[in-house]
Amino acid sequence: MNHEDIKQISREIDCDVYTLQQFRNNNVLDENLKDVKSPNPLELKKLAKEIKPILKKSKK
């Protein structure tokens, strides 16, 4: 998933709690995910700040 995918999901969901978790590829069930890089924690924080207003809007 990319940032735009996550933003789109945040527009479509209606929930009280939304958790954005960092992916880690060191213990995966799907071997295809072993080569996927873990996202930068700073990028995740930035993304969380971007989607927070979207989630608050959907609660209204």
N, CA, C and O atoms as a Tripos MOL2 file, in Angstrom:
@<TRIPOS>MOLECULE
protein
  240   239    60     0     0
PROTEIN
NO_CHARGES

@<TRIPOS>ATOM
      1 N           0.8340   -1.1840    0.0000 N.3       1 MET1
      2 CA          0.0000    0.0000    0.0000 C.3       1 MET1
      3 C           0.8780    1.2460    0.0000 C.2       1 MET1
      4 O           1.9730    1.2670    0.5630 O.2       1 MET1
      5 N           0.3750    2.2460   -0.6290 N.am      2 ASN2
      6 CA          1.0870    3.5210   -0.5880 C.3       2 ASN2
      7 C           0.2660    4.5320    0.2130 C.2       2 ASN2
      8 O          -0.8190    4.2090    0.6980 O.2       2 ASN2
      9 N           0.7760    5.7360    0.3480 N.am      3 HIS3
     10 CA          0.1100    6.7530    1.1650 C.3       3 HIS3
     11 C          -1.2910    7.0590    0.6520 C.2       3 HIS3
     12 O          -2.2220    7.2270    1.4410 O.2       3 HIS3
     13 N          -1.4410    7.1320   -0.6550 N.am      4 GLU4
     14 CA         -2.7590    7.4450   -1.2160 C.3       4 GLU4
     15 C          -3.7670    6.3310   -0.9110 C.2       4 GLU4
     16 O          -4.9410    6.6120   -0.6690 O.2       4 GLU4
     17 N          -3.3200    5.0750   -0.9200 N.am      5 ASP5
     18 CA         -4.2050    3.9630   -0.5640 C.3       5 ASP5
     19 C          -4.7210    4.1330    0.8650 C.2       5 ASP5
     20 O          -5.9110    3.9600    1.1290 O.2       5 ASP5
     21 N          -3.8280    4.4690    1.7670 N.am      6 ILE6
     22 CA         -4.1970    4.6210    3.1770 C.3       6 ILE6
     23 C          -5.1160    5.8230    3.3640 C.2       6 ILE6
     24 O          -6.0550    5.7650    4.1580 O.2       6 ILE6
     25 N          -4.8590    6.8970    2.6490 N.am      7 LYS7
     26 CA         -5.7380    8.0680    2.7240 C.3       7 LYS7
     27 C          -7.1410    7.7090    2.2220 C.2       7 LYS7
     28 O          -8.1380    8.1280    2.8100 O.2       7 LYS7
     29 N          -7.2140    6.9410    1.1440 N.am      8 GLN8
     30 CA         -8.5090    6.5360    0.5990 C.3       8 GLN8
     31 C          -9.2630    5.6580    1.6000 C.2       8 GLN8
     32 O         -10.4700    5.8240    1.7790 O.2       8 GLN8
     33 N          -8.5730    4.7400    2.2420 N.am      9 ILE9
     34 CA         -9.2060    3.8960    3.2580 C.3       9 ILE9
     35 C          -9.7440    4.7570    4.3910 C.2       9 ILE9
     36 O         -10.8460    4.5180    4.8850 O.2       9 ILE9
     37 N          -8.9720    5.7560    4.8050 N.am     10 SER10
     38 CA         -9.4090    6.6140    5.9100 C.3      10 SER10
     39 C         -10.6630    7.4040    5.5370 C.2      10 SER10
     40 O         -11.4480    7.7650    6.4140 O.2      10 SER10
     41 N         -10.8580    7.6750    4.2510 N.am     11 ARG11
     42 CA        -12.0720    8.3710    3.8030 C.3      11 ARG11
     43 C         -13.2810    7.4350    3.8310 C.2      11 ARG11
     44 O         -14.4140    7.8790    4.0170 O.2      11 ARG11
     45 N         -13.0350    6.1570    3.6460 N.am     12 GLU12
     46 CA        -14.1250    5.1940    3.4980 C.3      12 GLU12
     47 C         -14.5740    4.5260    4.7910 C.2      12 GLU12
     48 O         -15.6880    4.0080    4.8570 O.2      12 GLU12
     49 N         -13.7390    4.5270    5.8060 N.am     13 ILE13
     50 CA        -14.1040    3.8200    7.0360 C.3      13 ILE13
     51 C         -14.8620    4.7390    7.9910 C.2      13 ILE13
     52 O         -14.7230    5.9620    7.9620 O.2      13 ILE13
     53 N         -15.6540    4.1110    8.8210 N.am     14 ASP14
     54 CA        -16.3750    4.8310    9.8660 C.3      14 ASP14
     55 C         -16.1220    4.0620   11.1560 C.2      14 ASP14
     56 O         -16.7480    3.0340   11.4130 O.2      14 ASP14
     57 N         -15.1970    4.5720   11.9630 N.am     15 CYS15
     58 CA        -14.8340    3.8390   13.1720 C.3      15 CYS15
     59 C         -14.4150    4.8070   14.2720 C.2      15 CYS15
     60 O         -14.1670    5.9890   14.0290 O.2      15 CYS15
     61 N         -14.3430    4.2760   15.4800 N.am     16 ASP16
     62 CA        -13.9220    5.0800   16.6220 C.3      16 ASP16
     63 C         -12.4080    5.0930   16.7930 C.2      16 ASP16
     64 O         -11.8360    6.0820   17.2540 O.2      16 ASP16
     65 N         -11.7610    3.9890   16.4190 N.am     17 VAL17
     66 CA        -10.3150    3.8590   16.5870 C.3      17 VAL17
     67 C          -9.7210    3.3630   15.2740 C.2      17 VAL17
     68 O         -10.2170    2.4170   14.6620 O.2      17 VAL17
     69 N          -8.6690    4.0150   14.8700 N.am     18 TYR18
     70 CA         -7.9610    3.6250   13.6460 C.3      18 TYR18
     71 C          -6.4920    3.5510   14.0000 C.2      18 TYR18
     72 O          -5.9210    4.5270   14.4870 O.2      18 TYR18
     73 N          -5.8680    2.4020   13.7620 N.am     19 THR19
     74 CA         -4.4660    2.2200   14.1160 C.3      19 THR19
     75 C          -3.6370    2.0280   12.8570 C.2      19 THR19
     76 O          -3.9300    1.1680   12.0270 O.2      19 THR19
     77 N          -2.6270    2.8200   12.7320 N.am     20 LEU20
     78 CA         -1.6830    2.7130   11.6320 C.3      20 LEU20
     79 C          -0.4380    2.0350   12.1930 C.2      20 LEU20
     80 O           0.2750    2.6150   13.0120 O.2      20 LEU20
     81 N          -0.1780    0.8110   11.7520 N.am     21 GLN21
     82 CA          0.9290    0.0490   12.3090 C.3      21 GLN21
     83 C           2.0620   -0.0880   11.3120 C.2      21 GLN21
     84 O           1.8450   -0.1500   10.1020 O.2      21 GLN21
     85 N           3.2690   -0.1330   11.8400 N.am     22 GLN22
     86 CA          4.4460   -0.2900   10.9930 C.3      22 GLN22
     87 C           4.6190   -1.7570   10.6190 C.2      22 GLN22
     88 O           4.6110   -2.6340   11.4830 O.2      22 GLN22
     89 N           4.7730   -2.0090    9.3410 N.am     23 PHE23
     90 CA          5.0240   -3.3570    8.8420 C.3      23 PHE23
     91 C           6.4810   -3.7250    9.0740 C.2      23 PHE23
     92 O           7.3840   -2.9210    8.8400 O.2      23 PHE23
     93 N           6.6950   -4.9330    9.5290 N.am     24 ARG24
     94 CA          8.0550   -5.4660    9.6800 C.3      24 ARG24
     95 C           8.1010   -6.8050    8.9720 C.2      24 ARG24
     96 O           7.2350   -7.6550    9.1820 O.2      24 ARG24
     97 N           9.0950   -6.9940    8.1470 N.am     25 ASN25
     98 CA          9.1530   -8.1870    7.3020 C.3      25 ASN25
     99 C           9.9960   -9.3330    7.8710 C.2      25 ASN25
    100 O          10.3210  -10.2650    7.1340 O.2      25 ASN25
    101 N          10.3520   -9.2940    9.1360 N.am     26 ASN26
    102 CA         11.2450  -10.3300    9.6570 C.3      26 ASN26
    103 C          10.5290  -11.6400   10.0060 C.2      26 ASN26
    104 O          11.1940  -12.6610   10.1840 O.2      26 ASN26
    105 N           9.2070  -11.6430   10.1080 N.am     27 ASN27
    106 CA          8.4900  -12.8720   10.4280 C.3      27 ASN27
    107 C           7.1330  -12.8360    9.7140 C.2      27 ASN27
    108 O           6.1320  -12.4190   10.2950 O.2      27 ASN27
    109 N           7.1100  -13.2760    8.4580 N.am     28 VAL28
    110 CA          5.8970  -13.1650    7.6440 C.3      28 VAL28
    111 C           5.3950  -14.5420    7.2250 C.2      28 VAL28
    112 O           6.1780  -15.4810    7.0800 O.2      28 VAL28
    113 N           4.0890  -14.6540    7.0340 N.am     29 LEU29
    114 CA          3.4990  -15.8970    6.5500 C.3      29 LEU29
    115 C           3.6330  -16.0190    5.0340 C.2      29 LEU29
    116 O           3.8170  -17.1150    4.5030 O.2      29 LEU29
    117 N           3.5400  -14.9000    4.3560 N.am     30 ASP30
    118 CA          3.6520  -14.8800    2.9040 C.3      30 ASP30
    119 C           5.1000  -14.5520    2.5250 C.2      30 ASP30
    120 O           5.5730  -13.4440    2.7760 O.2      30 ASP30
    121 N           5.7840  -15.4920    1.9370 N.am     31 GLU31
    122 CA          7.2040  -15.3100    1.5780 C.3      31 GLU31
    123 C           7.4240  -14.1320    0.6280 C.2      31 GLU31
    124 O           8.5170  -13.5670    0.5880 O.2      31 GLU31
    125 N           6.4030  -13.7600   -0.1290 N.am     32 ASN32
    126 CA          6.5270  -12.6250   -1.0480 C.3      32 ASN32
    127 C           6.7380  -11.3100   -0.2980 C.2      32 ASN32
    128 O           7.2160  -10.3330   -0.8770 O.2      32 ASN32
    129 N           6.3870  -11.2840    0.9720 N.am     33 LEU33
    130 CA          6.5200  -10.0520    1.7590 C.3      33 LEU33
    131 C           7.8950   -9.8920    2.3960 C.2      33 LEU33
    132 O           8.1930   -8.8420    2.9650 O.2      33 LEU33
    133 N           8.7260  -10.9110    2.3070 N.am     34 LYS34
    134 CA         10.0670  -10.8270    2.9110 C.3      34 LYS34
    135 C          10.9160   -9.7150    2.3090 C.2      34 LYS34
    136 O          11.7710   -9.1460    2.9880 O.2      34 LYS34
    137 N          10.6840   -9.4040    1.0400 N.am     35 ASP35
    138 CA         11.4820   -8.3870    0.3530 C.3      35 ASP35
    139 C          10.8770   -6.9840    0.4320 C.2      35 ASP35
    140 O          11.4630   -6.0250   -0.0700 O.2      35 ASP35
    141 N           9.7190   -6.8660    1.0540 N.am     36 VAL36
    142 CA          9.0840   -5.5520    1.1880 C.3      36 VAL36
    143 C           9.7580   -4.7960    2.3370 C.2      36 VAL36
    144 O           9.8700   -5.3070    3.4510 O.2      36 VAL36
    145 N          10.1970   -3.5890    2.0460 N.am     37 LYS37
    146 CA         10.8850   -2.7870    3.0630 C.3      37 LYS37
    147 C           9.8970   -2.2810    4.1060 C.2      37 LYS37
    148 O           8.7460   -1.9780    3.7930 O.2      37 LYS37
    149 N          10.3560   -2.1960    5.3300 N.am     38 SER38
    150 CA          9.5590   -1.5930    6.3950 C.3      38 SER38
    151 C           9.5240   -0.0870    6.1700 C.2      38 SER38
    152 O          10.5320    0.5080    5.7900 O.2      38 SER38
    153 N           8.3660    0.5330    6.4040 N.am     39 PRO39
    154 CA          8.2950    1.9860    6.2010 C.3      39 PRO39
    155 C           9.0940    2.7390    7.2620 C.2      39 PRO39
    156 O           9.3100    2.2530    8.3720 O.2      39 PRO39
    157 N           9.5080    3.8940    6.8970 N.am     40 ASN40
    158 CA         10.2370    4.7800    7.8020 C.3      40 ASN40
    159 C           9.2530    5.2890    8.8680 C.2      40 ASN40
    160 O           8.1960    5.8110    8.5150 O.2      40 ASN40
    161 N           9.5770    5.1490   10.1620 N.am     41 PRO41
    162 CA          8.6660    5.6100   11.2240 C.3      41 PRO41
    163 C           8.3020    7.0890   11.1110 C.2      41 PRO41
    164 O           7.1870    7.4800   11.4550 O.2      41 PRO41
    165 N           9.2280    7.9060   10.6370 N.am     42 LEU42
    166 CA          8.9270    9.3360   10.4700 C.3      42 LEU42
    167 C           7.8850    9.5570    9.3780 C.2      42 LEU42
    168 O           7.0410   10.4460    9.4910 O.2      42 LEU42
    169 N           7.9450    8.7420    8.3130 N.am     43 GLU43
    170 CA          6.9440    8.8380    7.2570 C.3      43 GLU43
    171 C           5.5710    8.4220    7.7710 C.2      43 GLU43
    172 O           4.5590    9.0170    7.3990 O.2      43 GLU43
    173 N           5.5340    7.3990    8.6290 N.am     44 LEU44
    174 CA          4.2620    6.9600    9.1990 C.3      44 LEU44
    175 C           3.6500    8.0400   10.0860 C.2      44 LEU44
    176 O           2.4380    8.2540   10.0630 O.2      44 LEU44
    177 N           4.4820    8.7140   10.8610 N.am     45 LYS45
    178 CA          3.9790    9.8070   11.7020 C.3      45 LYS45
    179 C           3.4080   10.9280   10.8420 C.2      45 LYS45
    180 O           2.3600   11.4940   11.1530 O.2      45 LYS45
    181 N           4.1060   11.2380    9.7630 N.am     46 LYS46
    182 CA          3.6290   12.2770    8.8460 C.3      46 LYS46
    183 C           2.2890   11.8680    8.2350 C.2      46 LYS46
    184 O           1.3640   12.6760    8.1510 O.2      46 LYS46
    185 N           2.1930   10.6230    7.8150 N.am     47 LEU47
    186 CA          0.9560   10.1240    7.2300 C.3      47 LEU47
    187 C          -0.1790   10.1540    8.2540 C.2      47 LEU47
    188 O          -1.3020   10.5320    7.9190 O.2      47 LEU47
    189 N           0.0990    9.7640    9.4810 N.am     48 ALA48
    190 CA         -0.9180    9.7850   10.5400 C.3      48 ALA48
    191 C          -1.4530   11.2030   10.7330 C.2      48 ALA48
    192 O          -2.6560   11.3920   10.9160 O.2      48 ALA48
    193 N          -0.5750   12.1900   10.6930 N.am     49 LYS49
    194 CA         -1.0100   13.5820   10.8270 C.3      49 LYS49
    195 C          -1.8810   14.0080    9.6500 C.2      49 LYS49
    196 O          -2.8130   14.7950    9.8150 O.2      49 LYS49
    197 N          -1.5730   13.4840    8.4560 N.am     50 GLU50
    198 CA         -2.3490   13.8330    7.2650 C.3      50 GLU50
    199 C          -3.7560   13.2220    7.3040 C.2      50 GLU50
    200 O          -4.7170   13.8530    6.8640 O.2      50 GLU50
    201 N          -3.8760   12.0120    7.8220 N.am     51 ILE51
    202 CA         -5.1940   11.3690    7.7930 C.3      51 ILE51
    203 C          -6.0530   11.6970    9.0160 C.2      51 ILE51
    204 O          -7.2580   11.4420    9.0090 O.2      51 ILE51
    205 N          -5.4580   12.2470   10.0440 N.am     52 LYS52
    206 CA         -6.2240   12.5720   11.2490 C.3      52 LYS52
    207 C          -7.4090   13.4970   10.9440 C.2      52 LYS52
    208 O          -8.5160   13.2240   11.4070 O.2      52 LYS52
    209 N          -7.2180   14.5760   10.1850 N.am     53 PRO53
    210 CA         -8.3720   15.4400    9.8670 C.3      53 PRO53
    211 C          -9.4280   14.7120    9.0250 C.2      53 PRO53
    212 O         -10.6190   14.9930    9.1550 O.2      53 PRO53
    213 N          -9.0080   13.7990    8.1800 N.am     54 ILE54
    214 CA         -9.9500   13.0370    7.3490 C.3      54 ILE54
    215 C         -10.8240   12.1790    8.2490 C.2      54 ILE54
    216 O         -12.0390   12.1150    8.0620 O.2      54 ILE54
    217 N         -10.2100   11.5190    9.2250 N.am     55 LEU55
    218 CA        -10.9600   10.6560   10.1320 C.3      55 LEU55
    219 C         -11.9090   11.4720   10.9960 C.2      55 LEU55
    220 O         -13.0290   11.0330   11.2570 O.2      55 LEU55
    221 N         -11.4900   12.6400   11.4430 N.am     56 LYS56
    222 CA        -12.3690   13.4840   12.2530 C.3      56 LYS56
    223 C         -13.5790   13.9430   11.4400 C.2      56 LYS56
    224 O         -14.6820   14.0500   11.9750 O.2      56 LYS56
    225 N         -13.3760   14.2170   10.1410 N.am     57 LYS57
    226 CA        -14.4680   14.6340    9.2680 C.3      57 LYS57
    227 C         -15.5100   13.5360    9.1280 C.2      57 LYS57
    228 O         -16.7110   13.8050    9.1150 O.2      57 LYS57
    229 N         -15.0420   12.2930    9.0240 N.am     58 SER58
    230 CA        -15.9730   11.1820    8.8080 C.3      58 SER58
    231 C         -16.8130   10.9070   10.0440 C.2      58 SER58
    232 O         -17.8590   10.2670    9.9400 O.2      58 SER58
    233 N         -16.3820   11.3740   11.2160 N.am     59 LYS59
    234 CA        -17.1230   11.1680   12.4500 C.3      59 LYS59
    235 C         -18.3100   12.1310   12.5570 C.2      59 LYS59
    236 O         -19.2240   11.8870   13.3450 O.2      59 LYS59
    237 N         -18.3130   13.2110   11.7850 N.am     60 LYS60
    238 CA        -19.3700   14.2270   11.8870 C.3      60 LYS60
    239 C         -20.6120   13.7970   11.1500 C.2      60 LYS60
    240 O         -21.6020   14.5280   11.1290 O.2      60 LYS60
@<TRIPOS>BOND
     1     1     2 1
     2     2     3 1
     3     3     4 2
     4     3     5 am
     5     5     6 1
     6     6     7 1
     7     7     8 2
     8     7     9 am
     9     9    10 1
    10    10    11 1
    11    11    12 2
    12    11    13 am
    13    13    14 1
    14    14    15 1
    15    15    16 2
    16    15    17 am
    17    17    18 1
    18    18    19 1
    19    19    20 2
    20    19    21 am
    21    21    22 1
    22    22    23 1
    23    23    24 2
    24    23    25 am
    25    25    26 1
    26    26    27 1
    27    27    28 2
    28    27    29 am
    29    29    30 1
    30    30    31 1
    31    31    32 2
    32    31    33 am
    33    33    34 1
    34    34    35 1
    35    35    36 2
    36    35    37 am
    37    37    38 1
    38    38    39 1
    39    39    40 2
    40    39    41 am
    41    41    42 1
    42    42    43 1
    43    43    44 2
    44    43    45 am
    45    45    46 1
    46    46    47 1
    47    47    48 2
    48    47    49 am
    49    49    50 1
    50    50    51 1
    51    51    52 2
    52    51    53 am
    53    53    54 1
    54    54    55 1
    55    55    56 2
    56    55    57 am
    57    57    58 1
    58    58    59 1
    59    59    60 2
    60    59    61 am
    61    61    62 1
    62    62    63 1
    63    63    64 2
    64    63    65 am
    65    65    66 1
    66    66    67 1
    67    67    68 2
    68    67    69 am
    69    69    70 1
    70    70    71 1
    71    71    72 2
    72    71    73 am
    73    73    74 1
    74    74    75 1
    75    75    76 2
    76    75    77 am
    77    77    78 1
    78    78    79 1
    79    79    80 2
    80    79    81 am
    81    81    82 1
    82    82    83 1
    83    83    84 2
    84    83    85 am
    85    85    86 1
    86    86    87 1
    87    87    88 2
    88    87    89 am
    89    89    90 1
    90    90    91 1
    91    91    92 2
    92    91    93 am
    93    93    94 1
    94    94    95 1
    95    95    96 2
    96    95    97 am
    97    97    98 1
    98    98    99 1
    99    99   100 2
   100    99   101 am
   101   101   102 1
   102   102   103 1
   103   103   104 2
   104   103   105 am
   105   105   106 1
   106   106   107 1
   107   107   108 2
   108   107   109 am
   109   109   110 1
   110   110   111 1
   111   111   112 2
   112   111   113 am
   113   113   114 1
   114   114   115 1
   115   115   116 2
   116   115   117 am
   117   117   118 1
   118   118   119 1
   119   119   120 2
   120   119   121 am
   121   121   122 1
   122   122   123 1
   123   123   124 2
   124   123   125 am
   125   125   126 1
   126   126   127 1
   127   127   128 2
   128   127   129 am
   129   129   130 1
   130   130   131 1
   131   131   132 2
   132   131   133 am
   133   133   134 1
   134   134   135 1
   135   135   136 2
   136   135   137 am
   137   137   138 1
   138   138   139 1
   139   139   140 2
   140   139   141 am
   141   141   142 1
   142   142   143 1
   143   143   144 2
   144   143   145 am
   145   145   146 1
   146   146   147 1
   147   147   148 2
   148   147   149 am
   149   149   150 1
   150   150   151 1
   151   151   152 2
   152   151   153 am
   153   153   154 1
   154   154   155 1
   155   155   156 2
   156   155   157 am
   157   157   158 1
   158   158   159 1
   159   159   160 2
   160   159   161 am
   161   161   162 1
   162   162   163 1
   163   163   164 2
   164   163   165 am
   165   165   166 1
   166   166   167 1
   167   167   168 2
   168   167   169 am
   169   169   170 1
   170   170   171 1
   171   171   172 2
   172   171   173 am
   173   173   174 1
   174   174   175 1
   175   175   176 2
   176   175   177 am
   177   177   178 1
   178   178   179 1
   179   179   180 2
   180   179   181 am
   181   181   182 1
   182   182   183 1
   183   183   184 2
   184   183   185 am
   185   185   186 1
   186   186   187 1
   187   187   188 2
   188   187   189 am
   189   189   190 1
   190   190   191 1
   191   191   192 2
   192   191   193 am
   193   193   194 1
   194   194   195 1
   195   195   196 2
   196   195   197 am
   197   197   198 1
   198   198   199 1
   199   199   200 2
   200   199   201 am
   201   201   202 1
   202   202   203 1
   203   203   204 2
   204   203   205 am
   205   205   206 1
   206   206   207 1
   207   207   208 2
   208   207   209 am
   209   209   210 1
   210   210   211 1
   211   211   212 2
   212   211   213 am
   213   213   214 1
   214   214   215 1
   215   215   216 2
   216   215   217 am
   217   217   218 1
   218   218   219 1
   219   219   220 2
   220   219   221 am
   221   221   222 1
   222   222   223 1
   223   223   224 2
   224   223   225 am
   225   225   226 1
   226   226   227 1
   227   227   228 2
   228   227   229 am
   229   229   230 1
   230   230   231 1
   231   231   232 2
   232   231   233 am
   233   233   234 1
   234   234   235 1
   235   235   236 2
   236   235   237 am
   237   237   238 1
   238   238   239 1
   239   239   240 2
@<TRIPOS>SUBSTRUCTURE
     1 MET1         2 RESIDUE 1 A MET
     2 ASN2         6 RESIDUE 1 A ASN
     3 HIS3        10 RESIDUE 1 A HIS
     4 GLU4        14 RESIDUE 1 A GLU
     5 ASP5        18 RESIDUE 1 A ASP
     6 ILE6        22 RESIDUE 1 A ILE
     7 LYS7        26 RESIDUE 1 A LYS
     8 GLN8        30 RESIDUE 1 A GLN
     9 ILE9        34 RESIDUE 1 A ILE
    10 SER10       38 RESIDUE 1 A SER
    11 ARG11       42 RESIDUE 1 A ARG
    12 GLU12       46 RESIDUE 1 A GLU
    13 ILE13       50 RESIDUE 1 A ILE
    14 ASP14       54 RESIDUE 1 A ASP
    15 CYS15       58 RESIDUE 1 A CYS
    16 ASP16       62 RESIDUE 1 A ASP
    17 VAL17       66 RESIDUE 1 A VAL
    18 TYR18       70 RESIDUE 1 A TYR
    19 THR19       74 RESIDUE 1 A THR
    20 LEU20       78 RESIDUE 1 A LEU
    21 GLN21       82 RESIDUE 1 A GLN
    22 GLN22       86 RESIDUE 1 A GLN
    23 PHE23       90 RESIDUE 1 A PHE
    24 ARG24       94 RESIDUE 1 A ARG
    25 ASN25       98 RESIDUE 1 A ASN
    26 ASN26      102 RESIDUE 1 A ASN
    27 ASN27      106 RESIDUE 1 A ASN
    28 VAL28      110 RESIDUE 1 A VAL
    29 LEU29      114 RESIDUE 1 A LEU
    30 ASP30      118 RESIDUE 1 A ASP
    31 GLU31      122 RESIDUE 1 A GLU
    32 ASN32      126 RESIDUE 1 A ASN
    33 LEU33      130 RESIDUE 1 A LEU
    34 LYS34      134 RESIDUE 1 A LYS
    35 ASP35      138 RESIDUE 1 A ASP
    36 VAL36      142 RESIDUE 1 A VAL
    37 LYS37      146 RESIDUE 1 A LYS
    38 SER38      150 RESIDUE 1 A SER
    39 PRO39      154 RESIDUE 1 A PRO
    40 ASN40      158 RESIDUE 1 A ASN
    41 PRO41      162 RESIDUE 1 A PRO
    42 LEU42      166 RESIDUE 1 A LEU
    43 GLU43      170 RESIDUE 1 A GLU
    44 LEU44      174 RESIDUE 1 A LEU
    45 LYS45      178 RESIDUE 1 A LYS
    46 LYS46      182 RESIDUE 1 A LYS
    47 LEU47      186 RESIDUE 1 A LEU
    48 ALA48      190 RESIDUE 1 A ALA
    49 LYS49      194 RESIDUE 1 A LYS
    50 GLU50      198 RESIDUE 1 A GLU
    51 ILE51      202 RESIDUE 1 A ILE
    52 LYS52      206 RESIDUE 1 A LYS
    53 PRO53      210 RESIDUE 1 A PRO
    54 ILE54      214 RESIDUE 1 A ILE
    55 LEU55      218 RESIDUE 1 A LEU
    56 LYS56      222 RESIDUE 1 A LYS
    57 LYS57      226 RESIDUE 1 A LYS
    58 SER58      230 RESIDUE 1 A SER
    59 LYS59      234 RESIDUE 1 A LYS
    60 LYS60      238 RESIDUE 1 A LYS
